[in-house]
Amino acid sequence: MPELAMIEAPSVLGLRPGGVEDLPAALLDAGLRDLPGAVPGGRVEAPAYDPERDPETGILNGGGIARYSVALADVVGAALARGRFPVVLGGDCTILLGNLLALRRRGHHSLLFVDGHTDFYQPAVEPTGEAASMDLALATGRGPQVLSDIEGRGPLVRDEDVVAFGFRDSAESARAGMQPLPPSLRTIDLEGVRAAGAAMAARQAVDWLSAGPGSGYWVHLDVDVLDDAVMPAVDYRLPDGLTWAELETVLRTAMSSGQAVGLDVTIFNPRLDPDGRIAVRLAECLRQGLSALPDRV
């Protein structure tokens, strides 16, 4: 297994303080620190949280998220430059921007977006201005420039180089008035995963991502893609979702291709897991997935 740079990114700038910032420590203590090849990758602290919605952009902490993304990109980029596989432990989903910025500085990459939500809201209809509901839209160049064009490098990933996988929020987001996903962005929702089976659906996603002209793909994992019955430790709950076995299959398929260049894990809230059992199970799921990474010479 390659060296795994365990990078702590406990930002809740795109959400709110309330427990998600404890994710890195909880998962490291639950077993990730002891994974074969795991090495400390650094910790990126977030600027102070501002609870006031910016009147110009309609987003909470837009400037802070932009600054944080640059700082996180520096750390992720350093890990990549050393030949390590970054495992970035959030935090909320806006850490995706810093991870993709690190890749965008290096060239052209793709994105496997594994999330129970599509995170494609525009500020006008996001009820509280939380950018964690907008990260995929921002990464593909939609939204206020402060976050959709960081360092003048937007979009951080092209529509055609994204696969949104496992989401189940279509009815909810349509009722809220979220902008629709563009047809150029490939999707396999939860129903599609179930119809094809997790292994076949994951293989289809990997084939799509590997067929492009880029230099590999990043894997974004929001743990609310899991069934609410086994992953209640999230702030925005939805019924249904992937089983542990299905998620392990998806991760193993994504990692074994040789095209994955990094992984982030977001939204798990340890304060909603008082006995730590979910953290241990999540760490084991990640271990199963990461163990499929091919050796690097």
C-alpha positions as CSV (number, residue, x, y, z in Angstrom):
1,M,0.0,0.0,0.0
2,P,1.2,3.5,-0.7
3,E,1.8,5.9,2.2
4,L,-1.5,7.4,3.3
5,A,-1.1,11.0,4.4
6,M,-3.7,11.5,7.1
7,I,-4.7,15.2,6.8
8,E,-7.0,16.7,9.4
9,A,-9.4,19.3,8.0
10,P,-11.8,20.1,10.7
11,S,-13.5,23.0,9.1
12,V,-17.2,23.6,9.7
13,L,-17.3,27.0,7.8
14,G,-19.8,25.6,5.4
15,L,-22.0,24.2,8.0
16,R,-22.0,25.2,11.7
17,P,-20.1,24.2,14.8
18,G,-21.8,21.3,16.4
19,G,-19.6,18.2,16.2
20,V,-18.4,17.6,12.7
21,E,-15.2,19.3,13.6
22,D,-14.4,16.3,15.9
23,L,-14.4,13.9,12.9
24,P,-10.6,13.7,12.4
25,A,-9.8,12.8,16.0
26,A,-12.7,10.3,16.3
27,L,-11.7,8.4,13.2
28,L,-8.0,8.5,13.9
29,D,-8.6,7.1,17.4
30,A,-11.0,4.5,16.0
31,G,-8.3,2.9,13.9
32,L,-7.3,5.1,10.9
33,R,-4.1,6.1,12.7
34,D,-3.0,2.5,12.7
35,L,-3.7,1.7,9.0
36,P,-0.8,0.2,7.1
37,G,1.1,3.0,5.5
38,A,-0.6,5.8,7.5
39,V,1.6,8.8,8.2
40,P,0.6,12.2,9.7
41,G,-0.2,14.6,6.9
42,G,-0.8,17.8,8.9
43,R,-3.8,19.6,10.3
44,V,-5.3,22.7,8.8
45,E,-7.2,24.9,11.2
46,A,-10.1,27.0,10.0
47,P,-10.6,30.7,10.5
48,A,-13.1,31.9,13.1
49,Y,-16.7,31.0,12.3
50,D,-19.0,33.9,11.4
51,P,-22.7,33.1,11.9
52,E,-23.9,36.0,9.8
53,R,-24.9,35.4,6.2
54,D,-23.0,37.6,3.8
55,P,-25.5,40.0,2.2
56,E,-23.6,40.2,-1.1
57,T,-23.1,36.5,-1.8
58,G,-25.8,34.9,0.4
59,I,-23.2,32.5,1.8
60,L,-22.0,31.9,5.3
61,N,-18.2,32.4,5.7
62,G,-17.5,32.7,1.9
63,G,-14.2,34.5,2.3
64,G,-13.1,32.2,5.1
65,I,-13.9,29.1,3.0
66,A,-11.9,30.5,0.2
67,R,-8.9,31.2,2.4
68,Y,-9.2,27.7,4.0
69,S,-9.4,26.1,0.6
70,V,-6.0,27.7,-0.4
71,A,-4.4,26.5,2.9
72,L,-5.8,23.0,2.6
73,A,-4.7,22.8,-1.1
74,D,-1.1,23.6,0.0
75,V,-1.1,20.7,2.4
76,V,-2.8,18.3,0.0
77,G,-0.4,19.4,-2.7
78,A,2.6,18.7,-0.5
79,A,1.4,15.2,0.1
80,L,0.8,14.6,-3.6
81,A,4.3,15.9,-4.4
82,R,5.8,13.3,-2.0
83,G,4.0,10.5,-3.8
84,R,1.5,10.0,-0.9
85,F,-2.2,9.3,-1.1
86,P,-4.0,12.0,0.8
87,V,-6.8,10.9,3.1
88,V,-8.5,14.2,4.2
89,L,-10.6,14.0,7.3
90,G,-13.2,16.8,7.5
91,G,-15.1,18.8,8.4
92,D,-18.0,19.6,6.3
93,C,-18.3,19.1,2.5
94,T,-16.7,22.4,1.6
95,I,-13.3,20.8,2.2
96,L,-13.8,19.4,-1.3
97,L,-12.9,22.8,-2.7
98,G,-9.4,22.7,-1.2
99,N,-8.8,19.2,-2.3
100,L,-9.8,19.9,-5.9
101,L,-7.8,23.1,-5.9
102,A,-4.7,21.1,-5.1
103,L,-5.4,18.9,-8.1
104,R,-6.3,21.8,-10.3
105,R,-2.9,23.4,-9.7
106,R,-1.4,20.2,-11.0
107,G,-3.5,19.7,-14.1
108,H,-6.8,18.0,-15.0
109,H,-8.6,15.5,-12.8
110,S,-12.0,14.0,-12.3
111,L,-14.3,13.5,-9.3
112,L,-16.3,10.6,-7.9
113,F,-18.9,12.3,-5.7
114,V,-20.3,9.8,-3.2
115,D,-22.9,11.6,-1.2
116,G,-26.5,11.2,-0.1
117,H,-27.2,14.7,-1.4
118,T,-26.2,16.3,-4.7
119,D,-25.0,19.6,-3.0
120,F,-26.0,21.6,-6.0
121,Y,-27.9,24.4,-4.4
122,Q,-27.6,28.1,-5.4
123,P,-27.4,30.6,-2.5
124,A,-30.9,32.1,-3.3
125,V,-32.7,28.9,-2.2
126,E,-30.3,27.5,0.4
127,P,-32.3,28.2,3.6
128,T,-29.3,29.2,5.8
129,G,-26.6,30.0,3.3
130,E,-24.5,26.9,4.2
131,A,-22.0,26.2,1.4
132,A,-21.9,22.6,2.4
133,S,-25.1,22.3,0.4
134,M,-23.4,23.9,-2.6
135,D,-20.0,22.3,-2.8
136,L,-20.6,20.4,-6.1
137,A,-22.1,23.5,-7.7
138,L,-19.2,25.6,-6.6
139,A,-16.6,23.0,-7.7
140,T,-18.1,23.0,-11.2
141,G,-17.9,26.8,-11.4
142,R,-21.4,27.8,-10.3
143,G,-22.1,30.4,-7.7
144,P,-20.3,33.5,-6.3
145,Q,-16.9,34.0,-7.7
146,V,-15.2,34.0,-4.3
147,L,-15.8,30.2,-4.2
148,S,-16.5,29.2,-7.8
149,D,-13.2,30.7,-9.1
150,I,-10.7,30.3,-6.4
151,E,-7.2,31.5,-7.5
152,G,-8.8,32.2,-10.9
153,R,-8.8,28.4,-11.5
154,G,-12.5,27.7,-11.7
155,P,-14.1,25.5,-12.5
156,L,-12.1,23.1,-10.3
157,V,-13.6,20.2,-12.2
158,R,-15.6,20.0,-15.4
159,D,-19.2,18.7,-15.5
160,E,-18.3,15.9,-17.8
161,D,-15.5,14.7,-15.4
162,V,-17.9,14.2,-12.4
163,V,-20.0,11.2,-11.4
164,A,-22.5,11.9,-8.6
165,F,-23.1,8.6,-6.9
166,G,-25.6,7.2,-4.4
167,F,-27.7,10.3,-3.8
168,R,-31.3,10.1,-2.8
169,D,-32.4,13.8,-2.3
170,S,-33.9,14.4,-5.7
171,A,-37.5,15.0,-4.5
172,E,-36.3,17.1,-1.6
173,S,-34.1,19.3,-3.6
174,A,-36.7,19.8,-6.4
175,R,-39.2,21.0,-3.8
176,A,-36.6,23.4,-2.4
177,G,-35.9,24.9,-5.9
178,M,-32.3,23.6,-6.2
179,Q,-30.9,24.2,-9.7
180,P,-31.0,20.9,-11.7
181,L,-27.9,18.9,-12.3
182,P,-26.7,19.5,-15.9
183,P,-27.1,16.6,-18.3
184,S,-23.3,16.7,-18.9
185,L,-22.7,15.6,-15.3
186,R,-23.1,11.9,-15.0
187,T,-25.2,10.4,-12.2
188,I,-26.0,7.1,-10.6
189,D,-28.5,7.7,-7.8
190,L,-29.4,5.3,-5.1
191,E,-32.1,3.7,-7.2
192,G,-29.6,3.2,-10.0
193,V,-27.1,1.6,-7.6
194,R,-29.7,-0.8,-6.4
195,A,-30.8,-1.6,-9.9
196,A,-27.3,-2.5,-11.1
197,G,-25.9,-3.7,-7.9
198,A,-23.2,-1.8,-6.0
199,A,-20.3,-3.5,-7.7
200,M,-21.6,-3.0,-11.3
201,A,-22.6,0.6,-10.5
202,A,-19.2,1.5,-9.1
203,R,-17.5,-0.1,-12.0
204,Q,-19.6,2.0,-14.4
205,A,-18.6,5.1,-12.5
206,V,-14.9,4.2,-12.5
207,D,-15.0,3.4,-16.2
208,W,-16.6,6.8,-17.0
209,L,-14.0,8.6,-14.9
210,S,-11.1,6.6,-16.3
211,A,-12.1,7.2,-19.9
212,G,-11.5,10.9,-19.8
213,P,-8.3,12.8,-20.6
214,G,-7.4,13.6,-17.0
215,S,-4.8,12.3,-14.5
216,G,-7.0,10.3,-12.2
217,Y,-9.9,11.1,-9.9
218,W,-10.5,12.3,-6.4
219,V,-13.1,10.4,-4.2
220,H,-15.4,12.5,-2.1
221,L,-17.3,10.6,0.6
222,D,-20.0,12.2,2.6
223,V,-21.0,9.5,5.1
224,D,-24.7,10.5,4.8
225,V,-24.7,8.3,1.7
226,L,-25.1,5.5,4.1
227,D,-28.4,4.2,5.3
228,D,-29.8,6.3,8.0
229,A,-30.4,3.1,10.0
230,V,-26.7,2.5,10.3
231,M,-25.4,6.1,10.1
232,P,-27.6,8.3,12.2
233,A,-24.6,10.4,13.3
234,V,-25.1,13.1,10.7
235,D,-26.8,16.5,10.9
236,Y,-29.1,16.3,7.9
237,R,-30.8,12.8,7.9
238,L,-32.6,11.1,5.0
239,P,-34.3,7.7,5.1
240,D,-32.6,4.8,3.2
241,G,-29.1,4.8,1.8
242,L,-26.2,2.4,1.1
243,T,-25.4,-0.5,3.4
244,W,-21.9,-0.8,4.9
245,A,-21.2,-3.7,2.5
246,E,-22.3,-1.6,-0.5
247,L,-20.1,1.3,0.5
248,E,-17.1,-1.0,1.1
249,T,-17.7,-2.4,-2.4
250,V,-17.8,1.1,-3.9
251,L,-14.7,2.2,-2.1
252,R,-12.8,-1.0,-3.0
253,T,-13.7,-0.6,-6.7
254,A,-12.7,3.1,-6.7
255,M,-9.4,2.4,-5.0
256,S,-8.4,-0.7,-6.9
257,S,-8.5,1.0,-10.3
258,G,-5.1,2.6,-9.9
259,Q,-6.7,6.0,-10.9
260,A,-7.8,7.3,-7.5
261,V,-5.5,10.1,-6.3
262,G,-7.0,10.9,-2.9
263,L,-10.0,10.6,-0.7
264,D,-11.9,12.9,1.7
265,V,-14.4,11.9,4.4
266,T,-17.0,14.4,5.6
267,I,-20.1,15.0,7.8
268,F,-19.7,12.3,10.4
269,N,-20.6,13.8,13.7
270,P,-19.0,12.0,16.6
271,R,-21.2,13.8,19.2
272,L,-24.1,11.8,17.8
273,D,-22.1,8.6,18.4
274,P,-21.7,8.7,22.1
275,D,-20.3,5.2,22.5
276,G,-18.0,5.4,19.5
277,R,-19.3,2.3,17.8
278,I,-20.2,4.0,14.5
279,A,-16.7,5.6,14.4
280,V,-15.1,2.1,14.7
281,R,-17.4,0.7,12.0
282,L,-16.7,3.7,9.7
283,A,-12.9,3.3,10.2
284,E,-13.2,-0.4,9.3
285,C,-15.1,0.5,6.2
286,L,-12.4,3.0,5.1
287,R,-9.7,0.4,5.9
288,Q,-11.5,-2.1,3.7
289,G,-11.6,0.4,0.9
290,L,-8.1,1.8,1.2
291,S,-6.6,-1.7,1.4
292,A,-7.5,-2.1,-2.3
293,L,-5.1,0.6,-3.3
294,P,-2.5,-0.9,-5.6
295,D,1.2,-0.9,-4.6
296,R,3.2,2.1,-6.0
297,V,6.7,1.6,-7.2
